[in-house]
């Protein structure tokens, strides 16, 4: 079997799992009682699709939130995931729940507003993707009806957009409802009410199923024709006759744009009614027997409400369709719209509009009329959900990487440490230079991080900054949920941030950052190295300087914004240098890092010293805590104390307080958390003790001085042969490549930059 055949077979299976054979109306009702979700009304169906994908925990603005995975675009590998704005999306789902259950907001039109590049367009794509894939699942199947009146009499007129061929096969005479009519709408209202009452009583869902719609005009034409024919024939079981499988079938369809999802784009034009429900095809009116009236068979049903009937109606760039919004006023609560005089159509659709802030400006143009605002009724119907710029460093870094590389994976990590690694990662992009040759350009580690951090810093409100914090601190708190300073960890709740602050309402959009980074990929850099392609490396300082310099010429920023954003560069520059410095020091000390066994031994001795608990050596003999071991660890590895802090090997008060406050307190907290088990020091995750985590995971220049006595950072650029500096540099570059994914060129540039700053203060 060839690979082509394999793929064709895969496609066969995919379609086989998606589509079903048409069934009778009675068979559909039986299936509804087995699986009620397939009969859900529009808002309930949309709610079910969102809930079916499950949830996950995220941290946004420093607080844990439950996020619906549906908005991560899981069915499309995350390509159109909506990053951030979780609280806004949760509010949308809460509204859906109220609407679906009939508890309120039935008359509302859901409105998403926000500046450009905040994820509004991704919302539409994510909804379409998610609904399409949900409709392919057994729980999410969506059904409508199709009719065949030709089977009643070959001589009578057919329900078609042209003259029917009586010699054609039966399938050619089946016509699907053009607006996805709900199968239960075929039943007389009283019977349908009884059916739904029994269905909801049996299943007792928190959101009952409601179907309050008459057949669409197209289907009504078929229904009336069949009913009249069999009534004249004197048939007793009239409904059974006209809904017989020869005339009516229930079929499933895949929800997509044009069938179950209506999308009105900014460029769509035409009269309001045409954009809403469709238009008459005048040539068809003459061909069809209309009996002195317009025939619904001659209607195009290509308006946004017609296409979105059954599931979702989206008006994109709503400011371009402000005239249409007035026409939508009564649609949500009346759930009907007119095709023409005397011909109405019931609609069951969740209405949603998307706009930039310019729509609000249009809506408020008469707000000074003291209650006589002609747009007051419309504004009352709109339920606004405000999208903002991302205020999480990790989310902005993820978004920038998507813009640059086309990556679609949604970042999900077990710890923030794993997330921090993703934020700082390099990005390598293949580009063509001026002569057409292909080269690889590298955004060095921390380059994407600094772009994201600077963008986030411009979006944060600095009016509520607690004393001693800057915007970088606030950005880190928002992303991590805490701030770590040495041994002290402060949670977001410890800081007095204003809940009404203007975070994410303005700032640098990701499109500006993307364009700056794209330009940097094509820009030649004036730096050279005899062996390494350093000219192909884009450093964090290149990114930050270019972003700041570009503000002056960018038309999207006002003069005040340019000045405000320029003033936010310094703390970002300082933070990224600290990150680079930490990389270099950790790489220098990589082979000299204290091993975990030594750390564990110190912790055990401190615990025994404080509590009087027994301590045993390797032979199982009880021994006393060793004051010399504890002292050496605190002086040499922790670097916390000098000889003056001890009397001989015995700790003075400062050391005693340190051991009690920083080591024992953390151990006792762990013991309390594990209080149902037999506690032993060996059970402790040493990284749960902040001061121990520091010695295990980081170093400083004092550690470098103690370890490499002849090391001189001033020799770093070109260390003399045979010196300790030469040896340290070789191993450091190798470690930066191995540990942090630097290239040799970016490791060279980063370490030179760090050493250039350190050499000034080395002596």
C-alpha positions as CSV (number, residue, x, y, z in Angstrom):
1,X,0.0,0.0,0.0
2,X,1.4,3.4,-1.0
3,X,1.6,6.4,1.3
4,X,-1.0,8.1,-0.8
5,X,-3.4,5.2,-0.2
6,X,-2.7,5.4,3.5
7,X,-3.7,9.1,3.6
8,X,-6.8,8.5,1.5
9,X,-7.8,5.7,3.9
10,X,-7.3,8.0,6.9
11,X,-9.6,10.6,5.2
12,X,-12.2,7.9,4.7
13,X,-12.2,7.0,8.3
14,X,-12.3,10.7,9.4
15,X,-15.4,11.3,7.3
16,X,-17.0,8.0,8.3
17,X,-16.7,9.1,12.0
18,X,-18.1,12.6,11.2
19,X,-21.2,11.9,9.1
20,X,-24.1,9.6,9.7
21,X,-26.7,8.1,7.5
22,X,-29.9,10.2,7.6
23,X,-32.6,8.9,10.0
24,X,-36.3,9.2,10.5
25,X,-37.8,11.8,12.8
26,X,-38.8,9.1,15.3
27,X,-35.3,7.7,15.3
28,X,-33.9,11.1,16.0
29,X,-36.3,11.6,19.0
30,X,-35.2,8.3,20.4
31,X,-31.6,9.4,20.1
32,X,-32.4,12.7,21.8
33,X,-33.7,10.8,24.9
34,X,-30.4,8.8,24.9
35,X,-28.2,11.8,24.4
36,X,-30.0,15.1,25.0
37,X,-27.0,17.3,24.1
38,X,-27.7,16.8,20.4
39,X,-30.9,18.7,20.7
40,X,-29.4,21.7,22.6
41,X,-30.5,25.2,21.6
42,X,-27.8,27.6,20.3
43,X,-26.5,29.1,23.6
44,X,-26.5,25.8,25.4
45,X,-24.7,24.1,22.5
46,X,-22.0,26.8,22.5
47,X,-21.7,26.5,26.3
48,X,-21.4,22.7,26.0
49,X,-18.7,22.9,23.3
50,X,-16.7,25.2,25.6
51,X,-17.2,23.1,28.7
52,X,-16.4,19.8,26.9
53,X,-12.8,20.8,26.4
54,X,-12.2,21.0,30.2
55,X,-10.2,23.6,32.1
56,X,-6.7,24.2,33.4
57,X,-5.1,26.5,36.0
58,X,-3.3,29.6,34.9
59,X,-1.7,32.6,36.7
60,X,-2.7,36.0,35.3
61,X,-2.1,39.3,37.0
62,X,-0.6,37.3,39.8
63,X,-3.7,35.3,40.6
64,X,-4.7,31.7,39.9
65,X,-7.6,31.3,37.5
66,X,-9.4,28.4,35.9
67,X,-9.2,28.7,32.1
68,X,-11.4,26.9,29.6
69,X,-9.1,24.9,27.3
70,X,-11.5,25.6,24.4
71,X,-9.9,29.0,24.1
72,X,-6.5,27.4,23.7
73,X,-7.8,26.2,20.3
74,X,-6.9,22.6,21.1
75,X,-8.6,21.1,18.1
76,X,-6.3,23.2,15.8
77,X,-3.1,22.5,17.7
78,X,-3.3,26.0,19.3
79,X,-2.9,27.9,16.1
80,X,-5.6,30.4,17.0
81,X,-5.4,30.2,20.8
82,X,-6.4,33.3,22.7
83,X,-3.5,34.1,25.0
84,X,-4.5,35.7,28.2
85,X,-7.7,37.6,28.9
86,X,-8.9,34.6,30.9
87,X,-11.1,36.6,33.3
88,X,-12.8,38.2,30.3
89,X,-13.4,34.9,28.6
90,X,-14.7,33.4,31.9
91,X,-17.2,36.3,32.1
92,X,-18.4,35.4,28.6
93,X,-19.0,31.8,29.6
94,X,-20.9,33.0,32.7
95,X,-23.1,35.1,30.4
96,X,-23.7,32.1,28.2
97,X,-24.7,30.0,31.2
98,X,-27.3,32.6,32.2
99,X,-28.6,33.0,28.7
100,X,-28.8,29.2,28.0
101,X,-30.6,28.6,31.3
102,X,-33.0,31.5,30.7
103,X,-32.0,33.2,33.9
104,X,-31.4,36.6,32.3
105,X,-29.5,38.5,29.6
106,X,-31.7,36.8,26.9
107,X,-32.1,40.1,25.2
108,X,-28.4,40.9,25.3
109,X,-26.0,41.0,22.3
110,X,-22.5,40.0,23.6
111,X,-19.9,42.5,22.6
112,X,-16.1,42.0,22.6
113,X,-14.2,45.3,22.5
114,X,-10.5,46.1,22.7
115,X,-7.6,47.7,20.9
116,X,-5.9,46.1,17.9
117,X,-3.8,42.9,18.4
118,X,-5.6,41.8,21.7
119,X,-6.9,38.5,20.4
120,X,-10.4,39.5,19.2
121,X,-9.9,38.0,15.7
122,X,-8.4,34.9,17.3
123,X,-11.6,34.6,19.3
124,X,-13.7,34.3,16.1
125,X,-11.3,31.7,14.6
126,X,-11.1,29.8,17.9
127,X,-14.9,29.6,18.1
128,X,-15.3,28.4,14.6
129,X,-12.5,25.8,15.0
130,X,-13.9,24.6,18.3
131,X,-17.5,24.3,17.2
132,X,-16.5,22.6,14.0
133,X,-14.6,19.9,15.8
134,X,-17.2,19.5,18.6
135,X,-19.9,18.9,16.0
136,X,-17.9,15.9,14.8
137,X,-18.1,14.2,18.2
138,X,-21.0,12.0,19.3
139,X,-22.0,14.4,22.1
140,X,-21.7,17.5,19.8
141,X,-23.6,16.2,16.8
142,X,-25.8,18.9,15.2
143,X,-28.8,17.9,13.2
144,X,-31.3,19.5,10.7
145,X,-34.0,18.3,8.3
146,X,-34.2,17.7,4.6
147,X,-37.3,17.3,2.5
148,X,-38.4,15.4,-0.6
149,X,-41.8,16.4,-2.0
150,X,-41.0,14.9,-5.4
151,X,-41.7,11.5,-4.0
152,X,-45.3,12.5,-3.3
153,X,-46.1,13.0,-6.9
154,X,-43.8,13.2,-9.9
155,X,-46.2,15.5,-11.6
156,X,-46.3,18.1,-8.9
157,X,-43.9,20.9,-8.5
158,X,-40.6,20.1,-6.7
159,X,-39.0,22.0,-3.9
160,X,-35.9,23.2,-5.7
161,X,-34.2,26.2,-7.2
162,X,-35.0,25.0,-10.7
163,X,-37.2,22.7,-12.5
164,X,-37.0,19.2,-11.1
165,X,-36.2,16.2,-13.2
166,X,-38.7,13.5,-12.5
167,X,-36.4,10.9,-13.9
168,X,-33.5,11.8,-11.6
169,X,-32.6,9.5,-8.6
170,X,-34.3,10.1,-5.3
171,X,-31.3,11.7,-3.7
172,X,-31.3,14.5,-6.2
173,X,-34.7,15.5,-4.9
174,X,-33.8,15.9,-1.3
175,X,-33.4,19.5,-0.2
176,X,-31.8,20.5,3.1
177,X,-33.2,23.3,5.2
178,X,-31.0,26.3,4.2
179,X,-31.0,27.6,7.7
180,X,-30.3,24.4,9.7
181,X,-33.8,24.1,11.1
182,X,-34.0,22.2,14.3
183,X,-35.6,18.8,13.8
184,X,-37.9,19.3,16.8
185,X,-39.4,22.4,15.1
186,X,-41.3,20.0,12.8
187,X,-43.6,19.0,15.7
188,X,-46.7,21.0,16.5
189,X,-45.9,23.4,19.4
190,X,-48.0,21.6,22.0
191,X,-46.4,18.2,21.2
192,X,-42.9,19.7,21.2
193,X,-43.6,21.3,24.6
194,X,-44.6,17.9,26.1
195,X,-41.6,16.2,24.5
196,X,-39.2,18.8,26.0
197,X,-40.8,18.7,29.4
198,X,-40.4,14.9,29.6
199,X,-36.8,15.1,28.2
200,X,-35.7,17.8,30.8
201,X,-37.5,16.0,33.6
202,X,-35.6,12.7,32.8
203,X,-32.2,14.3,32.6
204,X,-32.5,17.2,35.0
205,X,-29.6,19.2,33.5
206,X,-28.7,22.5,35.2
207,X,-29.4,24.1,31.8
208,X,-32.7,22.7,30.3
209,X,-33.1,22.3,26.6
210,X,-35.5,24.7,24.9
211,X,-36.7,24.7,21.3
212,X,-39.0,27.7,20.7
213,X,-38.9,28.0,16.9
214,X,-41.3,27.3,14.0
215,X,-40.1,25.7,10.9
216,X,-38.1,28.0,8.6
217,X,-40.0,29.3,5.5
218,X,-38.3,27.0,3.1
219,X,-39.2,23.9,5.1
220,X,-42.7,25.3,5.8
221,X,-43.3,25.3,2.1
222,X,-42.6,21.6,1.9
223,X,-44.6,20.9,5.1
224,X,-47.6,22.8,3.8
225,X,-47.5,21.1,0.4
226,X,-47.3,17.6,1.9
227,X,-49.9,18.4,4.6
228,X,-52.4,19.7,2.0
229,X,-51.9,16.8,-0.3
230,X,-52.5,14.1,2.3
231,X,-55.3,16.0,4.0
232,X,-57.1,16.1,0.6
233,X,-56.5,12.4,0.3
234,X,-58.3,11.9,3.6
235,X,-55.3,10.3,5.4
236,X,-56.0,9.8,9.1
237,X,-52.4,9.9,10.4
238,X,-51.6,13.1,8.7
239,X,-48.4,14.0,10.6
240,X,-47.0,10.5,10.2
241,X,-47.7,10.7,6.4
242,X,-46.0,14.0,5.8
243,X,-43.0,13.2,8.0
244,X,-42.6,9.7,6.6
245,X,-39.0,8.8,5.7
246,X,-39.9,9.2,2.0
247,X,-40.5,12.9,2.6
248,X,-38.5,13.9,5.7
249,X,-35.1,12.9,7.0
250,X,-33.0,14.1,9.8
251,X,-29.3,14.5,8.9
252,X,-26.3,15.7,10.8
253,X,-24.1,18.5,9.6
254,X,-20.6,19.8,10.5
255,X,-20.8,23.3,12.0
256,X,-18.8,25.7,10.0
257,X,-18.9,29.2,8.6
258,X,-22.0,29.3,6.4
259,X,-23.7,26.4,8.1
260,X,-24.4,27.1,11.8
261,X,-21.9,29.9,12.1
262,X,-22.6,33.2,10.4
263,X,-19.8,35.7,10.1
264,X,-20.3,39.3,8.8
265,X,-17.0,40.8,7.7
266,X,-16.1,44.5,7.6
267,X,-16.0,44.4,3.7
268,X,-19.5,42.9,3.4
269,X,-22.0,45.4,2.0
270,X,-25.5,45.6,0.8
271,X,-28.9,46.7,2.4
272,X,-29.3,45.8,6.1
273,X,-31.9,43.1,5.4
274,X,-29.7,41.5,2.8
275,X,-26.7,41.4,5.2
276,X,-29.0,39.9,7.9
277,X,-31.0,37.2,6.2
278,X,-30.3,37.2,2.5
279,X,-31.9,38.3,-0.8
280,X,-34.5,37.4,-3.3
281,X,-33.5,35.7,-6.5
282,X,-36.0,37.4,-8.9
283,X,-35.5,35.0,-11.8
284,X,-36.5,32.2,-9.5
285,X,-39.7,34.0,-8.5
286,X,-40.9,33.7,-12.0
287,X,-40.0,30.0,-12.4
288,X,-41.7,28.9,-9.2
289,X,-45.4,28.8,-8.7
290,X,-45.8,31.5,-6.1
291,X,-49.6,31.7,-6.1
292,X,-49.6,35.4,-6.1
293,X,-46.9,35.8,-3.4
294,X,-43.1,35.6,-3.0
295,X,-42.0,32.0,-2.6
296,X,-39.4,31.3,0.1
297,X,-37.8,28.8,-2.2
298,X,-36.5,31.7,-4.2
299,X,-34.6,33.3,-1.3
300,X,-30.8,33.0,-1.0
301,X,-30.6,32.6,2.8
302,X,-27.0,33.9,2.7
303,X,-27.3,36.6,5.4
304,X,-25.4,36.4,8.6
305,X,-28.5,35.3,10.7
306,X,-29.5,32.6,8.2
307,X,-26.0,31.1,8.1
308,X,-25.6,31.3,11.9
309,X,-29.1,29.9,12.8
310,X,-28.7,27.1,15.2
311,X,-25.4,28.1,16.7
312,X,-23.6,31.4,16.4
313,X,-23.7,34.8,14.6
314,X,-20.6,37.0,14.6
315,X,-20.4,40.6,13.4
316,X,-16.7,41.4,12.9
317,X,-15.4,45.0,12.9
318,X,-18.9,46.0,14.2
319,X,-18.1,49.7,13.7
320,X,-18.4,49.1,10.0
321,X,-22.0,47.8,10.5
322,X,-23.3,50.2,13.1
323,X,-26.4,50.7,11.0
324,X,-27.1,47.0,11.2
325,X,-26.9,46.9,15.0
326,X,-30.0,49.0,15.2
327,X,-31.8,46.3,13.1
328,X,-30.7,43.6,15.5
329,X,-32.3,45.2,18.5
330,X,-35.3,42.9,18.7
331,X,-33.7,39.7,17.3
332,X,-32.4,38.3,20.6
333,X,-35.6,38.6,22.6
334,X,-38.1,38.0,19.8
335,X,-35.9,35.4,18.1
336,X,-37.4,36.1,14.7
337,X,-36.6,38.2,11.7
338,X,-38.5,39.0,8.5
339,X,-37.6,37.9,5.0
340,X,-40.3,40.1,3.6
341,X,-43.8,41.3,4.4
342,X,-45.8,38.3,5.6
343,X,-42.8,36.0,5.6
344,X,-41.0,35.7,8.9
345,X,-38.2,33.4,10.1
346,X,-37.5,32.2,13.6
347,X,-33.8,32.2,14.5
348,X,-32.0,30.5,17.4
349,X,-28.5,31.9,17.4
350,X,-26.0,33.3,19.9
351,X,-25.2,36.8,18.7
352,X,-21.7,38.2,19.2
353,X,-20.1,41.4,17.9
354,X,-16.5,42.3,17.8
355,X,-15.1,45.8,17.6
356,X,-12.2,48.2,18.2
357,X,-12.8,51.1,20.6
358,X,-14.1,53.2,17.7
359,X,-17.6,51.6,18.0
360,X,-17.9,52.9,21.5
361,X,-17.1,56.4,20.2
362,X,-20.0,56.0,17.7
363,X,-22.4,54.8,20.3
364,X,-21.6,57.7,22.6
365,X,-21.9,60.5,20.1
366,X,-25.3,61.5,21.5
367,X,-24.6,60.8,25.2
368,X,-24.8,64.5,26.1
369,X,-28.5,64.7,25.2
370,X,-29.7,64.1,28.8
371,X,-31.6,60.9,28.4
372,X,-32.7,61.7,24.8
373,X,-29.9,59.6,23.3
374,X,-31.3,57.8,20.2
375,X,-28.8,55.0,20.7
376,X,-29.7,54.4,24.3
377,X,-31.8,51.3,23.6
378,X,-28.9,49.8,21.5
379,X,-26.4,50.4,24.2
380,X,-28.6,48.8,26.8
381,X,-28.7,45.6,24.7
382,X,-24.9,45.4,24.3
383,X,-23.1,43.4,27.0
384,X,-19.5,44.5,26.8
385,X,-16.5,42.3,27.5
386,X,-13.2,44.3,27.3
387,X,-10.1,42.6,25.8
388,X,-6.9,44.2,26.9
389,X,-3.2,43.9,26.1
390,X,-1.4,41.0,27.8
391,X,0.1,41.9,31.1
392,X,1.9,38.5,31.7
393,X,5.5,38.3,30.6
394,X,5.2,34.6,29.7
395,X,2.1,35.1,27.6
396,X,3.6,38.0,25.7
397,X,6.8,36.0,25.1
398,X,4.7,33.1,23.8
399,X,2.8,35.5,21.5
400,X,6.0,37.1,20.1
401,X,7.4,33.6,19.4
402,X,4.2,32.7,17.5
403,X,4.4,35.9,15.5
404,X,8.0,35.2,14.5
405,X,8.1,31.5,14.0
406,X,4.5,30.3,13.4
407,X,4.8,28.0,16.5
408,X,1.3,27.1,17.8
409,X,1.9,25.0,20.9
410,X,0.2,26.5,24.0
411,X,2.7,26.6,26.8
412,X,1.7,24.4,29.7
413,X,4.2,23.8,32.4
414,X,4.1,22.2,35.9
415,X,6.3,24.8,37.5
416,X,7.2,28.5,36.9
417,X,10.8,27.4,36.6
418,X,9.9,25.5,33.5
419,X,8.0,28.5,32.2
420,X,10.9,30.8,32.9
421,X,13.1,28.5,30.7
422,X,10.7,29.0,27.8
423,X,10.6,32.8,28.3
424,X,14.4,33.1,28.1
425,X,14.9,30.6,25.2
426,X,16.7,31.8,22.0
427,X,14.9,31.8,18.7
428,X,16.7,30.9,15.5
429,X,15.2,32.0,12.2
430,X,16.3,31.3,8.6
431,X,16.3,34.3,6.3
432,X,17.6,35.3,2.9
433,X,20.1,38.1,2.8
434,X,20.5,40.7,0.0
435,X,22.3,38.4,-2.4
436,X,19.8,35.6,-2.0
437,X,21.8,33.3,0.2
438,X,20.2,31.6,3.2
439,X,21.5,32.4,6.6
440,X,20.4,31.7,10.2
441,X,19.9,34.6,12.5
442,X,19.7,34.0,16.2
443,X,17.8,36.0,18.8
444,X,20.1,35.3,21.7
445,X,18.7,34.0,25.0
446,X,16.7,36.7,26.8
447,X,16.1,38.6,23.5
448,X,12.5,37.6,23.2
449,X,12.2,38.0,27.0
450,X,13.3,41.6,26.9
451,X,10.9,42.4,24.0
452,X,8.0,40.9,26.0
453,X,9.0,42.5,29.3
454,X,9.4,45.9,27.8
455,X,6.0,45.6,26.0
456,X,4.4,44.5,29.3
457,X,6.1,47.3,31.2
458,X,4.5,49.9,28.9
459,X,1.0,48.4,29.6
460,X,1.1,48.4,33.4
461,X,-0.2,51.2,35.6
462,X,2.5,52.7,37.7
463,X,0.2,54.7,39.9
464,X,-0.4,51.8,42.3
465,X,3.3,50.7,42.6
466,X,4.1,50.0,46.3
467,X,7.2,51.7,47.6
468,X,10.4,50.1,46.6
469,X,9.0,48.3,43.5
470,X,9.4,49.2,39.9
471,X,7.4,48.1,36.8
472,X,9.6,45.1,36.3
473,X,8.8,43.9,39.8
474,X,5.1,44.3,39.1
475,X,5.4,42.4,35.8
476,X,7.2,39.5,37.6
477,X,4.5,39.5,40.3
478,X,1.8,39.4,37.7
479,X,3.5,36.5,35.9
480,X,4.6,34.4,38.8
481,X,2.1,35.4,41.4
482,X,5.0,36.3,43.8
483,X,8.2,38.1,44.1
484,X,11.4,36.4,45.3
485,X,14.1,38.7,46.8
486,X,16.9,36.6,48.3
487,X,15.4,34.3,50.9
488,X,12.1,36.3,51.1
489,X,9.1,35.4,49.0
490,X,6.2,37.8,48.9
491,X,2.9,36.7,47.4
492,X,0.8,39.0,45.2
493,X,-1.7,39.4,48.1
494,X,1.0,41.0,50.1
495,X,1.1,43.9,47.8
496,X,-1.5,46.7,47.7
497,X,-2.3,46.8,44.0
498,X,-5.4,48.7,42.8
499,X,-8.0,46.4,41.3
500,X,-9.2,49.3,39.2
501,X,-5.8,50.1,37.8
502,X,-5.5,50.6,34.0
503,X,-3.4,47.6,33.4
504,X,-3.5,46.4,29.7
505,X,-5.6,49.3,28.5
506,X,-2.8,50.8,26.5
507,X,0.8,50.3,25.7
508,X,3.0,48.8,22.9
509,X,1.0,46.3,20.8
510,X,2.6,43.0,19.7
511,X,2.4,44.1,16.1
512,X,4.9,46.9,16.8
513,X,7.2,44.4,18.5
514,X,6.8,41.9,15.7
515,X,7.7,44.5,13.1
516,X,10.8,45.7,15.0
517,X,12.0,42.1,15.4
518,X,11.3,41.3,11.7
519,X,13.4,44.4,10.7
520,X,16.2,43.3,13.0
521,X,16.4,39.9,11.2
522,X,17.2,41.8,8.0
523,X,19.6,44.4,9.5
524,X,23.3,44.0,9.2
525,X,25.1,44.5,12.5
526,X,28.5,46.2,12.7
527,X,30.4,43.7,14.8
528,X,32.9,41.2,13.9
529,X,34.9,38.2,15.3
530,X,37.7,36.4,13.6
531,X,36.0,33.0,14.0
532,X,32.4,33.4,15.1
533,X,29.4,34.8,13.1
534,X,28.6,37.4,15.8
535,X,27.0,39.6,13.1
536,X,24.1,37.1,12.8
537,X,23.3,37.3,16.5
538,X,20.6,39.7,17.8
539,X,21.2,40.6,21.4
540,X,18.7,41.7,24.0
541,X,20.2,45.2,24.0
542,X,19.7,45.3,20.2
543,X,16.1,44.5,20.7
544,X,15.5,47.0,23.5
545,X,17.4,49.8,21.9
546,X,15.6,49.4,18.6
547,X,12.2,49.2,20.2
548,X,12.8,52.4,22.2
549,X,14.3,54.3,19.2
550,X,11.5,53.3,17.0
551,X,8.8,55.0,19.1
552,X,9.7,58.4,17.7
553,X,8.7,57.4,14.1
554,X,5.8,55.0,14.9
555,X,2.5,56.7,14.0
556,X,0.5,54.6,16.4
557,X,1.9,56.4,19.5
558,X,1.1,59.9,20.7
559,X,3.7,62.3,21.9
560,X,2.8,61.6,25.5
561,X,2.9,57.8,25.0
562,X,6.4,58.0,23.4
563,X,7.7,60.0,26.4
564,X,6.1,57.6,28.9
565,X,7.3,54.5,27.2
566,X,10.9,55.8,26.8
567,X,11.1,56.3,30.5
568,X,10.3,52.6,31.2
569,X,13.4,51.3,29.4
570,X,15.9,51.5,32.3
571,X,14.4,48.9,34.7
572,X,13.9,46.5,31.8
573,X,17.6,46.9,30.7
574,X,18.8,46.4,34.3
575,X,16.7,43.2,34.7
576,X,17.8,41.6,31.5
577,X,21.5,42.3,32.4
578,X,20.9,40.6,35.7
579,X,19.6,37.6,33.9
580,X,22.6,37.5,31.6
581,X,24.9,37.9,34.5
582,X,23.3,35.0,36.3
583,X,23.8,32.8,33.3
584,X,27.5,33.6,33.1
585,X,28.1,33.1,36.8
586,X,26.2,29.9,36.9
587,X,28.2,28.7,33.8
588,X,31.5,29.6,35.5
589,X,30.5,27.8,38.6
590,X,28.8,24.8,36.9
591,X,31.5,22.3,37.8
592,X,32.0,23.7,41.3
593,X,28.4,23.7,42.4
594,X,27.9,22.2,45.8
595,X,26.4,18.7,45.6
596,X,23.0,18.0,47.1
597,X,24.4,15.4,49.5
598,X,26.6,18.0,51.2
599,X,23.5,20.3,51.5
600,X,21.4,17.6,52.9
601,X,24.1,16.8,55.5
602,X,24.2,20.4,56.6
603,X,20.3,20.5,57.0
604,X,20.3,17.3,59.1
605,X,23.0,18.7,61.4
606,X,21.2,22.0,61.8
607,X,17.9,20.2,62.6
608,X,19.6,18.0,65.2
609,X,21.4,21.0,66.7
610,X,18.1,22.9,67.1
611,X,15.7,20.1,68.1
612,X,18.0,17.6,70.0
613,X,16.9,14.9,67.6
614,X,19.2,11.9,67.3
615,X,21.8,12.0,64.4
616,X,23.5,8.8,63.1
617,X,26.6,8.3,61.1
618,X,27.1,5.8,58.3
619,X,27.7,3.0,60.8
620,X,24.4,3.7,62.5
621,X,26.1,5.1,65.6
622,X,24.5,8.1,67.3
623,X,26.7,11.2,67.0
624,X,26.5,14.9,67.9
625,X,25.9,17.6,65.3
626,X,29.3,18.8,64.0
627,X,29.7,22.5,64.6
628,X,32.7,22.7,62.2
629,X,30.7,21.2,59.3
630,X,27.9,23.7,59.9
631,X,30.3,26.6,60.1
632,X,32.3,25.7,57.0
633,X,29.0,25.3,55.0
634,X,27.7,28.7,56.2
635,X,31.0,30.5,55.5
636,X,32.2,28.8,52.3
637,X,29.0,27.6,50.5
638,X,26.4,30.0,51.7
639,X,28.8,32.9,52.0
640,X,26.6,34.3,54.8
641,X,29.1,34.7,57.6
642,X,32.8,35.4,58.3
643,X,34.9,34.0,61.1
644,X,33.8,36.9,63.3
645,X,30.3,35.4,63.5
646,X,31.7,32.4,65.5
647,X,33.5,31.7,68.8
648,X,35.8,29.1,67.5
649,X,33.3,26.8,65.8
650,X,30.3,27.8,67.9
651,X,27.8,30.2,66.4
652,X,27.2,33.6,67.7
653,X,23.6,35.1,68.0
654,X,23.4,36.1,64.3
655,X,24.2,32.6,63.1
656,X,21.8,31.1,65.6
657,X,19.0,33.4,64.4
658,X,19.8,32.5,60.8
659,X,19.6,28.8,61.4
660,X,16.3,29.1,63.3
661,X,14.6,31.6,61.0
662,X,15.8,30.4,57.6
663,X,16.3,26.7,57.9
664,X,14.3,25.3,60.9
665,X,11.2,27.4,60.1
666,X,11.1,26.1,56.6
667,X,11.6,22.5,57.9
668,X,8.8,22.9,60.4
669,X,6.5,24.2,57.7
670,X,7.3,21.1,55.6
671,X,6.7,18.9,58.6
672,X,3.3,20.5,59.2
673,X,2.3,20.0,55.5
674,X,3.3,16.3,55.8
675,X,1.8,15.9,59.3
676,X,0.0,12.7,58.4
677,X,3.3,11.0,57.7
678,X,6.3,10.1,59.9
679,X,8.5,13.2,59.3
680,X,12.1,12.9,58.6
681,X,14.6,15.5,57.3
682,X,15.5,13.2,54.4
683,X,11.9,13.5,53.1
684,X,12.3,17.3,52.5
685,X,12.6,18.7,49.1
686,X,15.6,20.9,49.8
687,X,14.6,23.4,47.1
688,X,11.5,24.2,49.3
689,X,13.9,26.0,51.7
690,X,14.6,29.3,50.1
691,X,18.1,29.7,51.5
692,X,19.0,26.2,50.5
693,X,17.4,26.6,47.0
694,X,19.8,29.6,46.6
695,X,22.9,27.7,47.3
696,X,21.8,24.7,45.1
697,X,20.7,26.8,42.2
698,X,22.7,30.0,42.0
699,X,26.1,31.6,42.7
700,X,27.6,35.1,42.8
701,X,30.8,36.8,42.1
702,X,32.1,36.2,45.6
703,X,31.8,32.5,44.9
704,X,33.8,33.0,41.7
705,X,36.5,35.0,43.6
706,X,36.9,32.3,46.2
707,X,37.0,29.5,43.7
708,X,39.3,31.0,41.0
709,X,41.8,33.2,42.8
710,X,43.8,34.1,39.6
711,X,40.7,34.9,37.5
712,X,40.7,38.4,35.9
713,X,37.5,39.5,34.0
714,X,39.5,42.3,32.3
715,X,41.3,39.6,30.3
716,X,38.1,38.0,29.1
717,X,37.9,39.2,25.5
718,X,41.4,37.8,24.7
719,X,42.7,35.9,27.7
720,X,46.5,35.2,27.7
721,X,47.4,31.7,26.9
722,X,47.9,29.4,29.9
723,X,46.1,31.6,32.4
724,X,43.3,30.6,34.7
725,X,41.1,33.2,32.9
726,X,41.6,31.3,29.6
727,X,40.6,28.0,31.2
728,X,37.6,29.5,32.9
729,X,36.4,31.1,29.7
730,X,36.6,27.9,27.6
731,X,34.6,26.0,30.2
732,X,32.1,28.8,30.7
733,X,31.3,29.1,27.0
734,X,30.8,25.3,26.8
735,X,28.5,25.4,29.8
736,X,26.4,28.3,28.4
737,X,25.9,26.3,25.3
738,X,25.0,23.1,27.2
739,X,22.9,24.6,30.0
740,X,21.2,27.6,28.4
741,X,21.2,26.9,24.7
742,X,23.4,29.7,23.7
743,X,25.3,29.4,20.4
744,X,29.0,29.9,20.6
745,X,28.6,33.3,19.1
746,X,25.8,34.5,21.4
747,X,27.7,33.0,24.4
748,X,30.8,35.0,23.4
749,X,28.8,38.3,23.0
750,X,26.9,37.8,26.2
751,X,29.9,36.9,28.4
752,X,31.9,39.8,26.9
753,X,29.0,42.2,27.8
754,X,28.8,40.9,31.3
755,X,32.5,40.9,31.9
756,X,32.8,44.4,30.5
757,X,30.5,45.6,33.3
758,X,32.0,43.4,36.0
759,X,35.6,44.4,35.4
760,X,34.8,48.0,36.5
761,X,34.0,46.8,40.0
762,X,36.3,43.7,40.3
763,X,39.0,45.2,42.4
